[in-house]
Amino acid sequence: MADSRRIVDALARARRGGLAAGAALGGLALIGSLAFHALRGAATQTAATPDFKDVPEDEARLMLRAMVAATLADGVIDAAERRRLDEAVAAADLDADGRAWLDRELESPAEIDEIADAVSDPEAATRIYAAACLAVAIDTVQERQFLRMLGEALDVPDDARARIERELAA
């Protein structure tokens, strides 16, 4: 797919409520900021946050794959998830190849181990986890279980996972 960054950014922006609704910084920056603060704890809330807009394409593709897998964790795409996905596809202005890639991913989402095996950097792992959390409302047992298993496979610390989930629930 040509530019995963655009659709990840659009998906994160399409999230309604709480922190994401007020994010003027953009979807990728929101994901990066969530991960940065989750890993460092409350002490960094007043510190300057790095610019997270320049995510490598490979990492953005992993974020997108994790977002799709999280969305499908409960076996269905509910109306709100479908609306966010449709809005993101429209906002990202995907070409035919991008839409075909996304359709294939929706038909056969990535396995947790497949995502985790492609990540070696703890900060990237936390960003990918944050992106997956942004993709769903975490309103089913299957979504919660998927995120727990993804966080464990990515070796995201428990306290960082809890911070991300708290921020998104606010």
Sequence and secondary structure as in RCSB ss.txt:
>XXXX:A:sequence
MADSRRIVDALARARRGGLAAGAALGGLALIGSLAFHALRGAATQTAATPDFKDVPEDEARLMLRAMVAATLADG
VIDAAERRRLDEAVAAADLDADGRAWLDRELESPAEIDEIADAVSDPEAATRIYAAACLAVAIDTVQERQFLRML
GEALDVPDDARARIERELAA
>XXXX:A:secstr
   HHHHHHHHHHH  SHHHHT  S HHHHHHHHHHHHHH GGGTTS         HHHHHHHHHHHHHHHTTTS
S  HHHHHHHHHHHHHHT  HHHHHHHHHHHHS   HHHHHHT   HHHHHHHHHHHHHH    SHHHHHHHHHH
HHHTT  HHHHHHHHHHHH 
